[in-house]
Structure formats: C-alpha cells, structure tokens
Amino acid sequence: MKFRLAQNNIEPFGSTPEDCGAYLRSELERWTKVIKSAGIKLE
C-alpha cells in the first residue's frame, strides 16, 4: 500500500477523527471557492 501511495505522490499521515474532519471541511471550503470562481458547472 505504501508503494502504491508513493506512486501517486500521496504521503499517508496519522491523525484523530476530529483532525481528519477539520481537514476535509477546509478542503471542501477551498475547492468550493475555486470551482465557483472558475464558473465550473456540473455536466
């Protein structure tokens, strides 16, 4: 698994469920702004 992740430039790391949730929320907020500002629409 480690090799497969490395092939895709993904570095695994450990965290708490709370940290994981906070990270996912921040990514959702970040990418929502990018998508809206770029005018990307679902086809």
KAZI-V803263 format. One record per helix or strand of 3 or more residues. SS is the DSSP state (hx for helix, st for strand). FROM is the first residue (numbers start at 1). TO is the last residue. If there is no record, write none. Layout:
ss:SS from:FROM to:TO
ss:SS from:FROM to:TO
This chain:
ss:hx from:2 to:7
ss:hx from:17 to:38
